[in-house]
């Protein structure tokens, strides 16, 4: 499991050095990937590094720590923040709680308590990611199910990634990737398969002509249909029907 990325934000270099040297980040599954000494630098580092956790002092130059959190929340809501402050001020605590920070720790830092805070936060982050992944997978399953049902119901019509993208308000590349991830084959391979399977059923259960079956399965030109069918099944549609009828007579 990859270490969580940590950004240290404090205008006092000795505080930042203390965090790096006096706390065993590796033992707690974390890694310090960057530092910042003022609010603007903190925002820039957050954008570039995309840390999992930001250890934030409140009283820093240019932009205070709570404002940094408030601004960065809009762009990076997944980042967890721990406020470390020398101010035991209720107004600061209340504002921090409104910003849904993970914890509010007073200086000087008790690193044993800080370790417990990090461990609890790490568990919370991993659980949140697992839930997010599960929700994403369920959502993708529902989407691909809706798409394949639509395709089955509209086989006689034009079906393409752009048509599906417009129908479901999704990106064509996203739909293409869904087929590979959820079904295991590409979009065109899946479309060809369901068209040929429907054609086979119609050939065996109806007296429709090859041209009519071609149109029913979305092939405007029966010659294209015949070519695709032969490539897939090894014989032409007429041969497929004839062989079945010959077996029925036996």
Secondary structure, 3 states (H helix, E strand, C coil): CCCEEEEEECCCHHHHHHHHHHCCCHHHCEEEEEEECEHHHHHHHHHHHCCCEEEEECCCECCCHHHHHHHHHHHCCCCEEEEEECCCCHHHHHHHHHCCCCEEEECCCCHHHHHHHHHHHHHHHHHHHHHHHHHHHHHHHHHHHHHHHHHHHCCCCCCCHHHHHHHHCCCHHHHHHHHHHHHCCCHHHHHHHHHHHHHHHHHHHCCCCHHHHHHHCCCCCHHHHHHHHHHHHCCCHHHHHHHHHHHHHC
